[in-house]
Amino acid sequence: MEGALAYGRKVDLLKFNAYEQLYTALNEMFEEYAVGNLAIGEHDSDYKLVYKDYVGDWMAMGDLPWNTFITGCKSLMIIKASTASEIGL
C-alpha cells in the first residue's frame, strides 16, 4: 500500500468470487494504514487498486471479467488516487 510501511501480504485470489469480495478483504486488511478514505472500489476513495498483469504492465482494476483477471494478475498494489491519475490509471 502506497504510503504505508514497505511490506507485502499475500492474497489468494482463488478464495474470492468477485471484485467486491476482494475489495472488502483489502479494506479490512489495510484500514489501519489509510490516510483518508480507503474504501477501495468506491468512486470517492482516496486510494485505487491496480495490478500487474502477466506481461508486466500496471492496469486499473475492474476492466476485465473476474475469471480473466485472476488468471492474469501477478501483483496487486493499493496506490493513492492522485498517483493513479498522474500515471493514467
Backbone bond lengths (Angstrom), bond angles and torsions (degrees), N, CA, C in turn:
res aa  C-N    CA-C-N  psi(-1)  N-CA   C-N-CA  omega(-1)  CA-C   N-CA-C  phi
1 M - - - 1.455 - - 1.520 108.76 -
2 E 1.319 115.91 125.51 1.460 121.18 179.69 1.527 109.56 -61.28
3 G 1.326 116.36 130.84 1.450 121.39 178.37 1.514 113.75 93.51
4 A 1.318 118.89 -13.40 1.461 122.69 178.10 1.528 108.53 -96.43
5 L 1.298 115.68 173.55 1.453 119.74 175.86 1.523 109.22 -56.88
6 A 1.307 115.53 146.64 1.469 119.99 -177.77 1.527 110.25 -76.93
7 Y 1.294 116.27 100.00 1.455 121.91 173.23 1.518 107.68 -156.71
8 G 1.285 115.59 160.98 1.456 119.23 -178.66 1.513 111.28 -118.49
9 R 1.290 115.18 158.51 1.456 122.40 173.91 1.513 106.89 -132.56
10 K 1.317 115.76 141.41 1.448 119.86 177.70 1.520 109.42 -90.27
11 V 1.317 115.23 140.81 1.452 121.92 178.75 1.527 107.31 -129.71
12 D 1.328 116.83 125.55 1.456 121.69 177.23 1.523 108.10 -86.86
13 L 1.316 117.10 103.16 1.462 121.70 -177.10 1.523 112.72 -64.27
14 L 1.327 117.48 -22.33 1.461 120.55 -179.80 1.532 112.40 -70.48
15 K 1.325 117.42 -12.93 1.465 121.27 177.63 1.525 112.41 -80.03
16 F 1.319 116.75 -8.25 1.456 121.52 -177.31 1.524 109.88 -113.55
17 N 1.330 115.64 152.07 1.461 120.89 -179.32 1.520 113.66 -108.75
18 A 1.336 117.24 -7.23 1.462 120.82 -176.39 1.531 109.29 -163.97
19 Y 1.331 114.55 163.36 1.463 120.29 177.81 1.533 111.72 -56.11
20 E 1.323 117.23 -40.70 1.462 121.30 -176.53 1.517 111.76 -59.19
21 Q 1.326 117.42 -39.58 1.467 120.59 178.36 1.528 111.03 -66.56
22 L 1.320 116.94 -39.83 1.455 121.01 177.27 1.520 110.33 -64.76
23 Y 1.339 117.68 -45.54 1.464 121.35 178.62 1.530 110.74 -57.85
24 T 1.318 117.25 -44.45 1.469 121.49 -179.52 1.528 110.66 -60.99
25 A 1.309 117.21 -46.54 1.464 121.22 -179.93 1.530 111.73 -62.49
26 L 1.321 117.18 -43.18 1.467 120.47 -179.87 1.524 111.92 -69.40
27 N 1.321 117.46 -37.19 1.464 120.34 176.08 1.521 110.30 -59.72
28 E 1.332 116.94 -43.23 1.464 120.83 179.21 1.530 111.24 -68.34
29 M 1.324 117.00 -37.97 1.457 122.10 -176.87 1.531 112.09 -67.96
30 F 1.333 117.10 -36.38 1.461 120.51 -172.29 1.518 115.06 -114.21
31 E 1.330 119.19 8.77 1.462 120.68 -175.81 1.523 113.02 -59.37
32 E 1.315 118.69 -32.20 1.465 120.30 -178.46 1.524 113.06 -73.55
33 Y 1.332 118.00 -16.59 1.460 121.48 -178.74 1.524 113.36 -97.61
34 A 1.313 117.19 -10.69 1.459 120.88 -174.44 1.521 111.62 -71.99
35 V 1.317 115.28 138.55 1.448 122.29 170.75 1.523 104.53 -112.32
36 G 1.314 117.27 103.15 1.458 120.88 -174.28 1.518 109.54 107.52
37 N 1.304 115.55 -160.62 1.460 122.69 -175.44 1.523 109.81 -86.46
38 L 1.339 117.30 105.61 1.456 120.52 179.91 1.522 109.48 -67.43
39 A 1.304 120.16 -70.01 1.472 126.18 173.50 1.520 113.77 30.58
40 I 1.330 116.86 54.32 1.460 121.98 -179.94 1.517 108.69 -56.73
41 G 1.308 116.26 134.44 1.451 121.42 179.19 1.521 113.39 96.06
42 E 1.333 117.44 -10.11 1.469 121.79 178.38 1.523 108.91 -99.15
43 H 1.320 116.32 149.89 1.469 120.76 -177.60 1.526 113.05 -66.75
44 D 1.333 118.17 -29.32 1.463 120.69 -177.11 1.527 112.95 -93.09
45 S 1.320 117.50 11.31 1.457 121.33 -179.03 1.525 111.18 -70.14
46 D 1.326 115.93 149.57 1.457 121.66 174.12 1.526 111.35 -84.85
47 Y 1.338 116.77 -3.53 1.458 122.54 -177.60 1.522 110.75 -129.87
48 K 1.314 116.05 152.97 1.464 122.92 176.67 1.523 108.59 -128.10
49 L 1.309 115.30 149.52 1.452 121.17 176.39 1.517 108.36 -102.11
50 V 1.325 116.77 126.01 1.462 122.54 178.23 1.525 108.16 -125.15
51 Y 1.321 115.55 160.96 1.461 118.84 179.62 1.518 110.62 -138.71
52 K 1.343 114.21 155.49 1.457 121.01 175.19 1.517 106.59 -97.96
53 D 1.339 115.60 126.58 1.460 119.36 -178.59 1.532 110.76 -86.45
54 Y 1.322 116.51 -178.20 1.461 122.29 -176.16 1.525 113.30 -64.81
55 V 1.343 117.84 -17.18 1.466 121.59 178.22 1.526 111.09 -90.57
56 G 1.336 117.13 -15.11 1.458 121.39 -179.08 1.508 114.61 101.38
57 D 1.338 117.86 7.39 1.466 122.02 178.98 1.527 109.85 -89.44
58 W 1.336 116.52 141.07 1.464 121.28 174.25 1.523 108.25 -84.09
59 M 1.327 115.87 130.92 1.461 122.48 -174.93 1.530 110.15 -129.18
60 A 1.325 116.36 155.32 1.468 121.65 174.81 1.522 109.12 -77.61
61 M 1.321 116.20 146.27 1.466 121.38 -179.79 1.520 110.65 -75.01
62 G 1.332 115.54 150.81 1.444 121.82 170.60 1.509 115.68 93.70
63 D 1.315 118.37 -2.76 1.461 120.91 -178.26 1.524 113.20 -79.92
64 L 1.317 116.41 -23.70 1.463 121.58 -176.80 1.520 110.86 -109.92
65 P 1.319 117.87 155.78 1.462 119.52 170.86 1.534 109.13 -59.42
66 W 1.319 116.98 149.44 1.465 122.58 -174.14 1.532 112.10 -52.25
67 N 1.324 118.64 -50.37 1.467 120.98 -176.56 1.522 112.66 -62.85
68 T 1.302 117.70 -35.36 1.461 121.43 176.15 1.529 109.86 -68.15
69 F 1.314 116.49 -41.36 1.467 121.50 179.33 1.530 111.20 -60.07
70 I 1.337 117.82 -49.39 1.470 119.08 -174.00 1.532 112.55 -68.43
71 T 1.314 118.18 -23.49 1.463 119.32 177.03 1.529 112.24 -80.86
72 G 1.332 117.97 -24.01 1.461 120.90 -177.22 1.508 115.43 -104.86
73 C 1.326 118.40 -9.70 1.465 121.91 -176.39 1.526 110.66 -78.16
74 K 1.319 115.79 128.58 1.463 121.28 177.91 1.520 112.65 -110.49
75 S 1.339 117.09 -25.52 1.461 120.86 -176.90 1.523 108.88 -159.26
76 L 1.333 116.31 145.68 1.466 122.60 176.64 1.520 109.06 -116.23
77 M 1.328 116.29 150.43 1.455 120.59 173.68 1.523 109.24 -147.10
78 I 1.318 115.92 137.74 1.460 122.18 174.09 1.523 105.98 -97.67
79 I 1.343 116.01 118.38 1.464 120.00 -178.99 1.523 109.52 -122.84
80 K 1.315 115.20 159.45 1.458 120.06 177.69 1.528 109.09 -66.07
81 A 1.320 116.14 143.93 1.475 121.36 -179.02 1.521 110.63 -58.93
82 S 1.319 117.48 -35.75 1.466 120.52 179.30 1.529 110.86 -64.62
83 T 1.322 117.45 -38.56 1.460 121.33 177.38 1.525 109.70 -67.07
84 A 1.322 117.04 -41.89 1.462 121.54 179.75 1.532 111.24 -59.97
85 S 1.326 116.77 -42.36 1.464 118.80 180.00 1.523 111.78 -70.32
86 E 1.338 117.43 -31.44 1.471 121.35 177.26 1.520 111.99 -64.31
87 I 1.330 116.73 -34.70 1.464 120.28 -177.99 1.526 111.93 -99.57
88 G 1.314 117.42 6.84 1.449 121.49 173.47 1.512 116.02 83.08
89 L 1.325 117.19 24.71 1.471 120.11 178.87 1.496 111.83 -105.40
